[in-house]
């Protein structure tokens, strides 16, 4: 029986999938906008990446993503 307020296993898995999906979309956009080697996030939705572009290129790509 599930406790009130406790996430179900399915709910937690759905949240994890949604977080990773958002990360994949972010990575795709960043690759299209000047950060060609940004990988997709890992299964946990985390990025394992050392920035290989200048701060200016990174900021421009992030700005385009949020525009």
JOHUVEN-V992835 format. One record per pair of residues at least 4 apart in sequence whose C-alpha atoms are under 6 Angstrom apart, sorted by the first residue. I is the first residue (numbers start at 1). GAP is how many residues later the second one is. D is the distance in Angstrom with one decimal. If there is no record, write none. Layout:
# JOHUVEN-V992835
i:I gap:GAP d:D
i:I gap:GAP d:D
This chain:
# JOHUVEN-V992835
i:7 gap:4 d:6.0
i:19 gap:26 d:5.9
i:20 gap:25 d:4.3
i:23 gap:18 d:6.0
i:24 gap:16 d:5.2
i:27 gap:13 d:5.7
i:30 gap:5 d:5.4
i:30 gap:31 d:5.7
i:31 gap:4 d:4.6
i:31 gap:5 d:4.3
i:33 gap:28 d:5.1
i:41 gap:4 d:5.0
i:41 gap:5 d:5.1
i:41 gap:6 d:4.6
i:42 gap:4 d:5.5
